Amino acid sequence: MKHTNVKGHGDLVRENNSNAILNVNYSEYDNYVNGRSKRKQGSDRIDNMESDLKNLKDDINEIKNLLRALSNG
């Protein structure tokens, strides 16, 4: 594959066969991948906390219903 530098953009090249623009700055790509991974982990963490909160609410409601049943004899 042959590449041609993109004028005014030192980190970009054009792949001659497909005319695709490629970013050859690997550290920038690694930063992007790491950032995406951290955002995904944060999103997963929030989803887990929401699930845990729902389970706690369900448990509290069950306890309340059991206490009501005990107090009503």
Secondary structure, DSSP 8 states (H G I E B T S, - for coil): --EEEETTEEEEEEETTT--EEE--HHHHHHHHHHHHHHHHHHHHHHHHHHHHHHHHHHHHHHHHHHHHHHT-
